[in-house]
Every structure is written in C-alpha cells, then in structure tokens.
C-alpha cells in the first residue's frame, strides 16, 4: 500500500472514532464550550471609600462577577507617598493626605477606583480641670506644671480630667483672660476671640485643639450672674442639664474632644487628691472664720469694738470731762460705745458708773457669765469685763480677742483709749483690782 492510501485510511479511522463519541469537530474549536471561563463584567469591593490614620492598615476584598469569571485583579495607588497597596489588596497609610486605589482586571478595560483619605495620628492629651473656690472659676490645662502650681501653690481644687483633646487638628481653641474679673474664656470662633480682645481681654494663644472627627461633644453653659467662672465646659450631659435647671444658659457645643472627662483617679493622682482635700479643709475653715467675723461685725459687741477702734490713740482719759469727744473715763467710753452701736439708753449720763454697768449691759442683751477672781475665766472676743468698785477701784473694757482688751485708761504709758494685753495689765500682783464680772452677748 502506497503512502497516499495510508493517509486516507488514517483520516477515515479518526473521523469514524470521533463520530462514535458524538463530538462534532470544527476547525476553530480548541476548548469545549462547557469548560470555557467567562469574562468579568463587574467589580465588587468591600469598601467604596477608606479613611485611615497614619500607619494604619486596611484590606480591600474584591469579587468579580459573574462569580465563575477569573478573579485575577491588580491594585495600584495614585500616590504611594500617601498610600501603598500590595497584590493582596492590603492598603497601608503612609502619610496624611489623599490618594486613589485603582482595581483593574487584566486584559480588559474594567476598573474600579477607591478613594483613600489618611488623617494624622491623633495623640490624645488630658485636659485637666481645676476649680478656684474663691472666684468660682473652672480652669483647664494640659500643662502638668501649671496644674501642679495651681493646686500646690495657689490652693485650687483638682477635679480630674475635663476631656481628652487631640494634640493637633485644623480647629484650635483660643484662650483669653479678663484680668478685671479674673475669668478665662475659651472659643474656636475667631470672631468671638477678636471681639473679646477689643473689649480688653488678654489673648493667651491656643489653649488646645478641637477634634475634627467630632467624636465627643464638649458642652458650654453660661451664668450671666457670675463675674468669674461665667462659663462651664463639660462632656457630662447630666452636669450640663443640672446647670441649665439652675438657670445657666445652654450655649450648645463649645468644641469636640477625642475622649470624655473623668474624675480624679487615686491610682495616678493621689498626691493631687490629698492636696485638694487639704485645700478644701483650709478654705472651709477660712469661710467659717469669715462668716463668724461678719456676724461679729454686725453684732452689738462688734459695733462697740469698732467705735473704740475709731477712737484709739485720739483721746485722753478724764473723770471730770468724761463725755467726749476728746476725753472719756472707762465707763463713759463703754456707755458711749454701746449707744453708738445701737444700744438702748438706761440712765442719765451723770449716773453712769461701773457700779450700775451690769444693769445697762443687761438691758441690751448682755448676760453675766462669770463673777470671781480675775485669774479664773477664759475670755471671748466681744466680752465686756467690769471690776467691782467705785472711782479708781472700778474699771471696764471690752475684749477684742482672747488676750487683748480695748478700753479708756490712765495707767502709766497707756493713756486714753488704747489696746492692752489683759494679763500683763491686770493679772500681776501689783494690780489692786479685785473681783471681776464678765458679760457676754450672743453673736
């Protein structure tokens, strides 16, 4: 059999075999239609826009439709200095700014763009909250030295953290001070800042920054009746509502924080807490003393002492010319002080002596609280003492504290209305005064 016949027989055999298998062979068929991969028609992604902070990482998960299409894609960044992306879709934030990630299907015009914004890393700083009990002002600072100076030196109260602020943002909070009122004001509004400066407030620069992401509201309230501490700032809505119920004006949002305020933490603020407790105790004591002094100054004995003080060093002692205004004896000075303080008169001037002093003191609310030896009592401010006796044997004056008296006297260098230490003057063997009566008035 020649070669041409062999080729014909081989072709016929192959055709017969294929026909038996039911496959219709064509010249352009290289892959069966049942297993051919369709082309991608659509790109789906888990995020259509991304916001990151510096050094943060995210991942794009891509699905091509139809689902049996090849899932091969490529990623690229429009600005690798801002954002990079690897072959798996991992997005790395490098620096602040904006970039676009492009997802592409190889060998097709199909693409999808994902915008990426990168924020600066926010380093939080605690804004310490302090309170001045004398002025009623709340003050806020991130400066630990300023905080410590106010608490340990100026006796302010440490109240923990007012809020947590970002170290930087596009929104500064300006700090101003009114030296006449002793009040600080804080605002993000340049118009308000400039208006306060025009009114004489001192601009103290940027105090801190507001959170541009507006994470936590810092609420602002205003007390029109307060000279200092007229504004309050808090992240605590309950505190804000309590102020509003007490007639503070709600001024909405002052700025934004990255974290809420919190009370002082004993684990890290124990020294400040202890000093604050000490400051409070000292302040409360002073307030009580001031209130007691005010009551005393309004009282009858307080007004009597005030009259004596107004005459100190300006009078002489005289038993013959005893009714002033430039000379008095002891009982006429006491009676004049009583009347000038608003006391009721009881006798004529001629009959006023230490012998009947108990009666005219009693008429005006003084009570006898001691009678006996001049060594056996403990005086209080405002007590009136009377030594028994007539003429030089009798004497009277009023205590300005537990140890000292003010009186009209002729004794040695003390002449006229003077202040004298009671013990040094009367509790000595050479003094001839005997039994003493102590009269006390409610204060």
C-alpha positions in Angstrom: 0.0 0.0 0.0 1.5 3.3 -1.0 1.8 6.3 1.3 -1.3 8.3 -0.1 -3.6 5.4 0.6 -2.3 5.0 4.2 -3.1 8.7 4.9 -6.6 8.3 3.5 -7.3 5.3 5.7 -5.9 7.1 8.9 -8.2 10.1 8.3 -11.2 7.8 7.8 -10.4 6.0 11.1 -10.1 9.2 13.1 -13.4 10.5 11.7 -15.1 7.3 12.5 -13.8 7.4 16.1 -15.0 10.9 16.7 -18.4 10.2 15.2 -18.8 7.4 17.6 -18.0 9.6 20.6 -20.7 12.2 19.5 -18.3 15.1 19.1 -18.7 17.4 16.1 -15.2 18.7 15.5 -14.7 22.1 14.0 -11.6 23.7 12.7 -11.8 26.7 15.3 -12.8 24.6 18.4 -9.8 24.3 20.8 -11.7 24.2 24.2 -15.1 22.6 24.9 -17.8 25.3 25.5 -18.8 23.6 28.8 -15.5 24.5 30.5 -14.8 27.9 28.9 -14.1 30.8 31.6 -16.4 33.8 31.0 -15.1 37.3 31.0 -15.6 39.5 34.1 -18.4 42.0 33.7 -18.4 43.8 37.2 -16.1 44.6 40.1 -17.5 44.5 43.6 -15.4 45.6 46.6 -15.9 45.6 50.4 -15.2 49.3 50.8 -16.0 52.0 48.3 -14.1 54.7 50.3 -11.5 54.4 53.0 -10.4 56.7 55.9 -7.3 55.8 57.8 -4.8 57.3 60.2 -1.1 57.3 59.6 0.5 53.8 60.0 -3.0 52.1 59.9 -3.6 49.1 57.6 -6.8 48.1 55.8 -7.6 45.4 53.2 -9.7 45.6 50.0 -11.6 42.4 49.3 -12.6 42.1 45.6 -15.2 39.9 43.9 -15.6 39.8 40.1 -19.0 39.0 38.6 -20.1 36.6 37.3 -18.7 34.5 40.1 -17.2 31.9 37.7 -15.2 34.6 36.0 -11.4 34.7 36.6 -10.8 36.5 39.9 -7.5 37.9 38.9 -7.1 41.7 39.6 -4.3 44.2 40.0 -4.0 47.1 42.5 -2.3 50.4 42.2 -2.0 53.6 44.2 -2.2 57.1 42.7 0.2 58.4 45.3 2.5 55.8 47.0 3.9 58.5 49.3 0.4 58.7 50.9 -0.9 55.2 50.4 0.6 51.9 49.2 -1.3 48.7 48.2 0.1 45.2 47.6 -1.0 42.4 45.4 -3.4 41.0 48.1 -5.2 44.3 48.4 -3.6 45.4 51.7 -3.7 49.2 52.0 -1.0 50.9 54.1 -1.4 54.5 55.2 2.0 56.2 55.0 1.3 59.9 55.5 -1.5 62.4 55.8 -3.3 63.2 52.5 -5.5 61.7 49.8 -4.9 59.0 47.2 -6.9 56.7 44.9 -6.6 52.9 44.7 -7.3 51.5 41.3 -8.6 47.9 40.9 -8.1 46.6 37.4 -9.0 43.4 35.6 -6.1 42.2 33.4 -6.6 42.3 29.6 -9.9 44.2 30.0 -10.9 47.8 30.3 -12.7 47.0 33.5 -11.5 49.1 36.5 -12.8 50.5 39.9 -11.4 53.4 41.9 -11.5 53.6 45.7 -10.6 57.0 47.3 -8.5 56.9 50.5 -8.1 59.7 53.0 -5.3 59.5 55.6 -5.5 61.5 58.8 -2.6 62.5 61.1 -2.1 60.2 64.1 -4.1 61.7 66.9 -2.1 61.7 70.1 -4.6 62.4 72.9 -3.8 64.7 75.8 -5.7 65.0 79.0 -7.2 68.4 79.7 -7.0 68.8 83.5 -9.9 70.5 85.2 -9.3 72.8 88.2 -11.5 74.9 90.4 -10.9 78.1 92.2 -13.1 78.1 95.3 -12.6 81.8 95.9 -13.7 83.0 92.5 -15.8 80.1 91.3 -13.8 79.7 88.1 -13.1 76.4 86.4 -9.8 76.3 84.6 -8.5 73.8 82.0 -4.9 73.0 81.0 -2.8 70.1 79.6 0.3 71.5 81.3 1.1 69.4 84.4 3.4 72.1 85.7 0.6 74.7 85.5 -1.8 72.2 87.1 0.5 71.4 90.0 1.3 75.1 90.6 -2.4 75.9 90.9 -3.1 73.0 93.3 0.0 73.0 95.5 0.8 76.8 95.5 -2.4 78.6 94.8 -4.7 76.2 96.6 -7.0 75.4 93.7 -9.0 72.1 93.7 -8.0 69.3 91.3 -11.2 67.8 89.7 -9.7 65.2 87.3 -9.9 65.4 83.6 -12.4 67.7 81.8 -12.0 65.9 78.5 -9.3 64.4 76.2 -8.1 66.7 73.4 -6.1 66.0 70.3 -2.6 67.4 70.2 -3.3 68.8 66.7 -6.2 69.5 64.4 -7.4 72.1 62.0 -9.6 73.7 64.7 -7.7 75.5 67.5 -9.4 76.5 70.7 -8.3 80.1 71.7 -7.7 81.1 75.3 -8.4 84.6 76.7 -8.2 86.2 80.1 -10.1 89.1 81.8 -7.8 90.4 84.5 -10.5 92.6 85.9 -12.9 89.7 86.5 -10.3 87.0 87.0 -12.0 84.9 84.4 -10.9 82.8 81.4 -12.8 82.3 78.2 -12.3 79.6 75.5 -13.6 79.6 72.0 -13.0 78.2 68.5 -14.7 81.2 67.0 -12.2 83.8 65.7 -14.9 86.5 65.6 -15.6 85.9 69.3 -11.9 85.9 70.1 -11.3 89.2 68.3 -14.4 90.8 69.9 -13.2 89.8 73.4 -9.7 91.3 72.6 -11.4 94.5 71.6 -13.0 94.6 75.0 -9.7 94.4 76.8 -9.4 90.6 77.3 -5.8 89.4 77.1 -5.2 86.8 74.3 -3.2 83.9 75.7 -2.8 81.9 72.4 -4.1 78.5 71.5 -5.1 76.5 74.6 -5.7 73.2 72.8 -7.4 71.8 69.7 -10.9 70.5 68.9 -11.4 67.1 67.4 -12.1 67.4 63.7 -13.8 64.0 63.7 -16.3 65.4 66.3 -16.0 62.3 68.5 -17.2 63.7 71.8 -19.2 66.9 72.4 -17.8 69.5 74.9 -20.9 71.3 76.1 -20.9 75.0 77.0 -23.1 76.8 79.6 -23.2 80.5 80.7 -24.1 82.1 84.0 -24.9 85.8 83.5 -24.7 86.5 87.2 -21.2 85.2 87.7 -18.2 87.6 87.5 -15.7 84.8 87.3 -16.4 81.3 86.2 -19.2 82.6 84.0 -18.7 79.7 81.5 -18.6 76.0 82.2 -17.4 73.3 79.8 -18.2 69.6 80.2 -18.6 66.3 78.4 -21.1 65.2 81.0 -24.6 65.8 79.8 -26.0 65.3 83.4 -23.8 68.1 84.6 -24.9 70.3 81.7 -28.6 69.7 82.4 -28.2 70.4 86.1 -26.6 73.8 85.3 -29.5 74.6 83.0 -32.0 73.7 85.7 -30.2 76.1 87.9 -30.7 78.9 85.4 -27.5 78.7 83.4 -27.9 79.3 79.7 -27.3 76.4 77.4 -24.8 77.5 74.7 -24.6 74.2 72.9 -21.4 72.7 71.8 -18.2 74.6 72.5 -15.9 72.2 70.6 -15.2 68.5 70.3 -12.9 66.1 72.2 -11.5 62.7 71.4 -12.4 61.4 74.8 -14.8 62.2 77.7 -13.8 63.6 81.1 -13.4 61.6 84.2 -13.0 62.1 87.9 -9.6 62.1 89.6 -8.0 58.7 89.7 -6.5 57.8 93.1 -4.1 55.3 91.4 -2.3 58.1 89.5 -3.5 61.3 91.1 -3.2 60.6 94.9 -0.9 63.5 95.7 -3.2 65.9 93.9 -6.3 64.4 95.6 -4.6 64.7 99.0 -3.6 68.3 98.4 -7.1 69.1 97.2 -8.6 67.7 100.4 -6.2 69.9 102.4 -7.0 72.9 100.3 -10.7 72.3 100.8 -10.3 72.0 104.6 -8.3 75.2 104.7 -10.9 77.0 102.5 -13.8 75.8 104.6 -12.1 76.9 107.7 -11.5 80.3 106.3 -15.1 80.6 105.1 -16.3 79.7 108.5 -14.0 82.3 110.1 -15.1 84.9 107.6 -18.7 84.2 108.3 -18.1 84.4 112.0 -16.3 87.7 111.6 -19.1 89.1 109.6 -21.6 88.1 112.2 -19.4 89.6 114.9 -19.1 92.9 113.0 -22.8 93.1 112.7 -23.4 92.3 116.4 -23.7 94.8 119.2 -20.3 93.9 120.7 -18.7 94.1 117.3 -20.0 97.6 116.7 -18.9 98.6 120.1 -15.4 97.5 119.4 -15.5 99.3 116.1 -16.3 102.5 117.9 -13.4 102.0 120.3 -11.1 101.3 117.4 -12.1 104.5 115.7 -11.1 106.4 118.8 -7.9 104.6 119.6 -5.0 107.0 120.1 -7.2 110.0 119.6 -8.5 110.6 123.1 -7.3 111.3 126.7 -8.5 109.9 130.0 -10.6 112.2 132.2 -13.0 111.6 135.0 -14.2 115.2 135.0 -14.5 115.8 131.3 -15.7 112.3 130.5 -18.3 112.6 127.7 -16.0 113.2 124.7 -15.4 113.7 122.1 -11.7 114.0 123.0 -11.7 112.6 126.5 -13.5 109.8 128.4 -13.2 107.7 131.5 -13.7 103.9 131.3 -17.4 103.7 132.0 -18.4 106.8 129.9 -16.4 105.3 127.0 -18.2 102.0 127.3 -21.6 103.6 127.5 -20.9 105.8 124.5 -19.7 102.8 122.5 -22.9 101.0 123.5 -25.2 103.8 122.3 -23.2 104.3 119.1 -23.6 100.6 118.4 -27.4 101.0 118.6 -27.9 100.1 122.2 -30.7 101.4 124.4 -30.0 104.1 127.0 -30.9 103.3 130.6 -29.6 106.1 132.8 -28.7 109.7 132.6 -25.1 110.4 131.9 -24.4 111.7 135.4 -25.4 108.3 136.9 -23.3 106.1 134.6 -20.6 104.2 136.5 -19.1 100.7 136.7 -21.4 100.1 139.7 -24.6 100.1 137.6 -22.9 98.8 134.4 -24.4 95.4 134.8 -27.9 96.9 134.5 -27.4 98.9 131.3 -25.4 96.0 129.8 -28.2 93.6 130.7 -30.9 95.9 129.2 -29.0 95.5 125.9 -28.8 91.7 125.9 -25.5 91.1 127.7 -25.6 88.2 130.2 -23.4 87.7 133.2 -21.3 84.6 132.5 -18.6 84.8 135.2 -18.0 86.6 138.5 -15.0 86.0 140.6 -11.2 86.1 140.5 -9.6 87.9 137.6 -7.5 84.7 137.1 -10.3 82.2 136.8 -12.0 82.8 133.4 -11.3 82.5 129.7 -12.5 85.4 127.7 -14.0 85.5 124.2 -14.0 88.3 121.6 -16.7 90.8 122.5 -16.8 90.1 126.2 -17.2 93.1 128.5 -15.3 93.0 131.8 -16.2 95.1 134.9 -14.1 95.3 138.0 -16.1 96.0 141.1 -15.7 99.2 142.9 -16.2 102.9 142.7 -13.8 105.5 141.3 -10.3 104.2 140.6 -11.2 100.8 142.1 -13.7 100.1 139.3 -12.7 99.6 135.7 -14.3 98.3 132.5 -13.3 97.5 128.9 -14.1 95.0 126.1 -12.1 92.1 124.8 -11.0 92.3 121.1 -9.8 88.7 121.2 -9.0 86.1 124.0 -6.0 88.1 125.3 -6.3 91.7 124.5 -8.8 94.4 125.5 -9.6 97.9 124.3 -10.5 100.5 127.0 -10.1 104.0 128.2 -7.4 104.1 130.9 -4.9 106.3 132.7 -2.4 103.6 133.6 1.3 104.6 133.0 2.1 104.7 129.3 -1.5 103.6 128.5 -3.5 106.8 128.5 -6.8 107.4 126.7 -8.4 104.7 124.5 -5.8 102.0 123.9 -5.3 98.3 123.3 -3.8 96.4 126.2 -2.9 92.8 127.0 -5.2 91.9 129.8 -2.9 89.5 131.7 0.1 91.9 131.5 -2.1 94.7 132.8 -4.3 93.1 135.4 -3.0 89.6 136.3 0.0 90.9 138.1 0.5 91.2 141.9 0.9 95.0 141.8 -2.6 95.5 140.3 -5.1 96.3 143.0 -8.3 95.4 141.1 -10.2 92.6 142.7 -13.4 90.7 141.8 -14.3 90.8 138.1 -17.6 90.3 136.2 -17.7 89.1 132.6 -20.7 90.0 130.4 -21.3 88.2 127.1 -23.7 88.9 124.2 -24.9 86.4 121.7 -23.1 86.8 118.4 
